[in-house]
Amino acid sequence: MPAELIPQFTTVEYEFQTQYIGPPVFLFVVDTCLDEEELIHLKDALQQTINLLPEDSLVGLITFGTFVHMHELGFSECPKSYVFRGDREYTTQKVQEMLGITQTRMGHNVGASNPNNIAGRQSAIGRFLMPVGDCTFALEQVLEDLQKDPWPCQPDERVQRCTGTALLVALGLLESSVPRQGSRIMLFIAGPPTIGKGAIVGRSKKENIRSHNDLLKNQAPMYKPALEFYTGLSDRAIANSIVVDVFACSLDQVGTLELKTLVSRSGGLIVLADKFDQSVFRESLRRAFERQPIPDSDGSSFSNQLQMGFGGQIEVMHSREFKIAGAIGPCASLKKTGVSVSENEIGVG
């Protein structure tokens, strides 16, 4: 008898043979509004992290402060980057236009048959996203030359940090080039966002960052707009199988209350420490790239694969007497409706 008809088997699991969709993608988004000494420790940690990446993975680099810099790792003649204003909002289409890249749909570039295609555009893979084995030297050189954000800041002012704009540009790049392929945005920050979308406090130090009492009394005017902004980013991240991680090293607040929705809904992690030379930060970053032996299809040999996963989906099939109302654990809804989906959502968490 087939397994489905054996009474002792109350549950049957089926494994679908899905096609290979490409290597994992890691996009480092690095804050440069920090002390010189801290920047040295952060650059050292990032250079060590490059050696932990799988050889076939794609890697990219964005740095931000007053402006957002998208580094073109595939341009070998000299360091080259595209600059975005930190106080503006950029759509995915605008990011494509400014970077001169074509949109990719499930691993295929959109060709000339697309009326929106513009002559002269190129694929982002090979320019902004490179196989780690091909760009290690260029990436390490960019990190080595990385300097503190040069824009002046008065003693009574906070630095101009456009965290939200940097995430917009990062999502725009990944949505255009590797949609639903499985990618991670790894955000390294050292303070609160102060300009652009997602800002949680103004630049003047006379203005205090929202406290628990301010939130309880509804006296934090920047909280709700920032929360809505990052929640909107989480919807885009979920739709494109993008995970967002936050590594925050600061004695001040960095806005994790607002960022939490984006990180938790996309399946990422948040690491909080005081400085970038602390073992908490370095060990956590190293453990994120831990590997485990996975047997090959025939079981004859093992290969070390990353423990992290990308783009996993769960679909529950059940008898008509039941309706799905929610889920327990870090996940997000696929937004599917039907007779097997309850009208009353208990939620996920």
VOZABA-494497 format. One line per 2 residues: number of its first residue (from 0); their letters; for each residue x, y, z of C-alpha. Coordinates in nm, 2 decimals. Layout:
BEGIN
NUM> A> X Y Z; ...
END
This chain:
BEGIN
0> MP> 0.00 0.00 0.00; 0.12 0.36 -0.06
2> AE> 0.22 0.54 0.25; -0.09 0.76 0.24
4> LI> -0.32 0.46 0.30; -0.13 0.31 0.59
6> PQ> -0.34 0.39 0.91; -0.03 0.42 1.13
8> FT> 0.10 0.71 0.91; -0.11 1.01 1.04
10> TV> 0.11 1.27 0.86; 0.27 1.25 0.51
12> EY> 0.54 1.50 0.40; 0.61 1.56 0.04
14> EF> 0.94 1.71 -0.09; 0.90 1.91 -0.41
16> QT> 1.20 1.92 -0.65; 1.26 2.29 -0.69
18> QY> 1.50 2.42 -0.95; 1.83 2.58 -0.86
20> IG> 1.78 2.96 -0.84; 2.14 3.08 -0.78
22> PP> 2.39 3.15 -0.51; 2.32 3.34 -0.19
24> VF> 2.37 3.72 -0.19; 2.52 3.93 0.09
26> LF> 2.50 4.31 0.07; 2.69 4.49 0.34
28> VV> 2.55 4.83 0.44; 2.80 5.02 0.65
30> DT> 2.76 5.33 0.86; 3.06 5.57 0.83
32> CL> 2.95 5.82 1.09; 3.17 5.69 1.37
34> DE> 3.50 5.75 1.54; 3.82 5.67 1.35
36> EE> 3.92 5.40 1.60; 3.57 5.24 1.58
38> LI> 3.59 5.24 1.20; 3.92 5.06 1.21
40> HL> 3.77 4.78 1.42; 3.46 4.76 1.20
42> KD> 3.67 4.74 0.88; 3.88 4.47 1.03
44> AL> 3.57 4.26 1.12; 3.43 4.30 0.77
46> QQ> 3.75 4.19 0.61; 3.76 3.88 0.82
48> TI> 3.39 3.81 0.73; 3.47 3.81 0.36
50> NL> 3.68 3.50 0.42; 3.38 3.32 0.58
52> LP> 3.15 3.36 0.27; 3.09 3.07 0.04
54> ED> 3.30 3.09 -0.28; 3.00 3.11 -0.51
56> SL> 2.81 3.37 -0.32; 2.76 3.72 -0.45
58> VG> 2.87 4.02 -0.24; 2.81 4.40 -0.26
60> LI> 2.89 4.70 -0.05; 2.70 5.02 0.04
62> TF> 2.84 5.29 0.27; 2.64 5.58 0.41
64> GT> 2.65 5.89 0.62; 2.53 6.22 0.49
66> FV> 2.51 6.05 0.15; 2.47 5.69 0.03
68> HM> 2.76 5.54 -0.17; 2.69 5.23 -0.39
70> HE> 3.04 5.09 -0.47; 3.09 4.93 -0.81
72> LG> 3.32 4.64 -0.73; 3.34 4.53 -1.09
74> FS> 3.52 4.85 -1.20; 3.88 4.75 -1.15
76> EC> 4.06 5.06 -1.28; 4.00 5.26 -0.97
78> PK> 3.75 5.28 -0.67; 3.42 5.39 -0.81
80> SY> 3.08 5.46 -0.64; 2.74 5.60 -0.72
82> VF> 2.62 5.87 -0.48; 2.26 5.91 -0.36
84> RG> 2.13 6.21 -0.15; 2.06 6.10 0.21
86> DR> 1.75 6.32 0.25; 1.56 6.18 -0.05
88> EY> 1.34 5.88 -0.11; 1.43 5.65 -0.40
90> TT> 1.20 5.40 -0.57; 1.33 5.08 -0.72
92> QK> 1.28 5.22 -1.07; 1.48 5.53 -0.97
94> VQ> 1.76 5.32 -0.83; 1.77 5.12 -1.16
96> EM> 1.79 5.44 -1.36; 2.07 5.60 -1.15
98> LG> 2.28 5.28 -1.15; 2.21 5.21 -1.51
100> IT> 2.10 4.85 -1.45; 1.84 4.62 -1.61
102> QT> 1.56 4.46 -1.41; 1.59 4.09 -1.36
104> RM> 1.29 3.85 -1.33; 1.37 3.52 -1.16
106> GH> 1.72 3.51 -1.29; 1.66 3.64 -1.65
108> NV> 1.74 3.99 -1.76; 1.46 4.18 -1.92
110> GA> 1.55 4.23 -2.29; 1.47 4.47 -2.56
112> SN> 1.12 4.34 -2.59; 1.04 4.53 -2.27
114> PN> 0.92 4.88 -2.37; 1.06 5.02 -2.05
116> NI> 1.41 4.89 -2.12; 1.66 5.16 -2.18
118> AG> 1.96 5.11 -2.41; 2.29 5.10 -2.24
120> RQ> 2.17 4.94 -1.92; 2.37 4.65 -1.78
122> SA> 2.31 4.37 -1.53; 2.39 4.46 -1.17
124> IG> 2.57 4.12 -1.13; 2.93 4.17 -1.23
126> RF> 2.91 4.54 -1.14; 2.76 4.60 -0.80
128> LM> 2.72 4.23 -0.70; 3.03 4.02 -0.76
130> PV> 3.12 3.66 -0.69; 3.33 3.68 -0.37
132> GD> 3.62 3.50 -0.53; 3.64 3.76 -0.81
134> CT> 3.62 4.07 -0.60; 3.80 3.99 -0.27
136> FA> 4.09 4.22 -0.35; 3.87 4.51 -0.48
138> LE> 3.64 4.48 -0.18; 3.93 4.47 0.07
140> QV> 4.08 4.77 -0.10; 3.76 4.97 -0.07
142> LE> 3.73 4.88 0.30; 4.09 4.97 0.36
144> DL> 4.04 5.32 0.20; 3.71 5.38 0.38
146> QK> 3.71 5.70 0.59; 3.49 5.86 0.84
148> DP> 3.20 6.07 0.69; 3.37 6.40 0.59
150> WP> 3.08 6.63 0.62; 3.12 6.89 0.90
152> CQ> 2.92 6.86 1.22; 2.88 7.13 1.49
154> PD> 2.94 7.02 1.86; 2.57 7.08 1.94
156> ER> 2.45 6.87 1.64; 2.42 6.50 1.57
158> VQ> 2.59 6.36 1.26; 2.38 6.33 0.94
160> RC> 2.30 5.96 0.93; 2.06 5.84 0.65
162> TG> 2.00 5.48 0.75; 1.65 5.47 0.59
164> TA> 1.78 5.59 0.25; 2.06 5.34 0.26
166> LL> 1.81 5.06 0.31; 1.59 5.19 0.03
168> VA> 1.89 5.18 -0.21; 1.99 4.84 -0.09
170> LG> 1.64 4.70 -0.14; 1.61 4.86 -0.48
172> LL> 1.93 4.70 -0.60; 1.84 4.35 -0.48
174> ES> 1.48 4.38 -0.61; 1.61 4.47 -0.95
176> SV> 1.90 4.22 -0.98; 1.82 3.91 -0.76
178> PR> 1.45 3.89 -0.69; 1.34 3.59 -0.48
180> QG> 1.69 3.44 -0.51; 1.77 3.46 -0.13
182> SR> 1.98 3.75 -0.01; 2.08 3.92 0.31
184> IM> 2.12 4.29 0.38; 2.37 4.32 0.67
186> LF> 2.34 4.66 0.83; 2.62 4.79 1.05
188> IA> 2.52 5.11 1.24; 2.67 5.32 1.52
190> GP> 2.39 5.57 1.60; 2.04 5.69 1.53
192> PT> 1.92 5.79 1.19; 1.88 6.17 1.18
194> IG> 1.79 6.26 0.82; 1.57 6.12 0.54
196> KG> 1.30 5.85 0.57; 1.31 5.65 0.89
198> AI> 1.48 5.92 1.10; 1.40 5.89 1.48
200> VG> 1.54 6.22 1.61; 1.65 6.56 1.47
202> RS> 2.00 6.68 1.43; 2.00 6.92 1.73
204> KK> 2.13 6.77 2.05; 1.88 6.99 2.24
206> EN> 1.62 6.75 2.11; 1.62 6.43 2.31
208> IR> 1.56 6.08 2.16; 1.22 5.95 2.24
210> SH> 1.20 5.78 2.58; 0.95 5.52 2.72
212> ND> 0.74 5.80 2.87; 0.73 5.99 2.54
214> LL> 0.60 5.68 2.37; 0.34 5.62 2.64
216> KN> 0.22 5.98 2.63; 0.22 5.98 2.25
218> QA> 0.48 6.26 2.25; 0.72 6.10 2.00
220> PM> 0.62 6.26 1.67; 0.88 6.08 1.46
222> YK> 0.81 5.73 1.59; 0.49 5.64 1.39
224> PA> 0.62 5.77 1.05; 0.95 5.58 1.10
226> LE> 0.76 5.26 1.21; 0.54 5.28 0.90
228> FY> 0.84 5.33 0.68; 1.03 5.03 0.81
230> TG> 0.71 4.82 0.80; 0.67 4.91 0.44
232> LS> 1.03 4.80 0.37; 0.96 4.47 0.54
234> DR> 0.68 4.39 0.29; 0.92 4.45 0.01
236> AI> 1.18 4.24 0.17; 0.94 3.95 0.23
238> AN> 0.82 3.96 -0.13; 1.17 3.93 -0.26
240> SI> 1.32 3.67 -0.01; 1.55 3.94 0.14
242> VV> 1.66 3.90 0.51; 1.77 4.21 0.70
244> DV> 2.02 4.18 0.98; 2.13 4.47 1.21
246> FA> 2.46 4.49 1.40; 2.44 4.80 1.62
248> CS> 2.74 4.91 1.83; 2.68 5.23 2.01
250> LD> 2.64 5.37 2.36; 2.34 5.58 2.23
252> QV> 2.01 5.45 2.09; 2.02 5.34 1.73
254> GT> 1.64 5.30 1.66; 1.60 4.93 1.70
256> LE> 1.25 4.99 1.82; 1.15 5.11 1.48
258> LK> 1.38 4.87 1.29; 1.25 4.56 1.48
260> TL> 0.96 4.51 1.25; 1.18 4.50 0.94
262> VS> 1.43 4.26 1.10; 1.19 4.02 1.27
264> RS> 0.94 3.99 0.98; 1.22 3.92 0.73
266> GG> 1.38 3.66 0.95; 1.69 3.85 1.04
268> LI> 1.88 3.91 1.37; 1.97 4.21 1.58
270> VL> 2.30 4.22 1.77; 2.36 4.51 2.02
272> AD> 2.70 4.60 2.16; 2.88 4.90 2.29
274> KF> 3.17 4.90 2.05; 3.29 4.72 1.73
276> DQ> 3.59 4.57 1.90; 3.38 4.39 2.16
278> SV> 3.37 4.01 2.15; 2.98 4.02 2.15
280> FR> 2.98 4.18 1.81; 3.27 3.99 1.66
282> ES> 3.16 3.65 1.79; 2.80 3.70 1.68
284> LR> 2.91 3.81 1.33; 3.13 3.50 1.30
286> RA> 2.85 3.26 1.42; 2.61 3.40 1.17
288> FE> 2.83 3.23 0.90; 2.87 2.90 1.08
290> RQ> 2.85 2.59 0.86; 2.73 2.24 0.90
292> PI> 2.81 1.92 0.70; 2.53 1.84 0.45
294> PD> 2.52 1.50 0.27; 2.52 1.51 -0.11
296> SD> 2.22 1.38 -0.30; 2.36 1.02 -0.32
298> GS> 2.48 1.04 0.05; 2.84 0.94 -0.05
300> SF> 3.00 1.26 0.07; 2.94 1.57 0.28
302> SN> 2.99 1.94 0.20; 3.00 2.23 0.45
304> QL> 2.70 2.45 0.39; 2.59 2.77 0.57
306> QM> 2.34 2.70 0.86; 2.14 3.01 0.75
308> GF> 1.85 2.95 0.50; 1.70 3.16 0.23
310> GG> 1.35 3.20 0.09; 1.18 2.91 0.27
312> QI> 0.81 2.87 0.22; 0.56 2.65 0.41
314> EV> 0.22 2.57 0.26; -0.03 2.37 0.47
316> MH> -0.28 2.14 0.30; -0.56 2.01 0.53
318> SR> -0.91 1.87 0.53; -1.20 2.11 0.48
320> EF> -1.31 2.11 0.84; -1.03 2.33 0.94
322> KI> -0.91 2.68 0.86; -0.57 2.83 0.91
324> AG> -0.58 3.14 1.13; -0.21 3.21 1.21
326> AI> 0.13 3.07 1.28; 0.37 3.04 1.56
328> GP> 0.73 3.14 1.49; 0.93 3.39 1.28
330> CA> 0.74 3.40 0.95; 0.52 3.62 0.73
332> SL> 0.20 3.55 0.55; 0.20 3.47 0.18
334> KK> -0.12 3.67 0.15; -0.32 3.38 0.00
336> TG> -0.69 3.36 0.05; -0.94 3.08 0.00
338> VS> -1.18 2.84 0.18; -0.90 2.70 0.39
340> VS> -0.79 3.04 0.52; -0.98 3.19 0.82
342> EN> -1.14 3.53 0.79; -1.01 3.60 1.15
344> EI> -0.64 3.64 1.16; -0.48 3.54 1.49
346> GV> -0.14 3.65 1.34; 0.21 3.54 1.33
348> G> 0.49 3.57 1.59
END
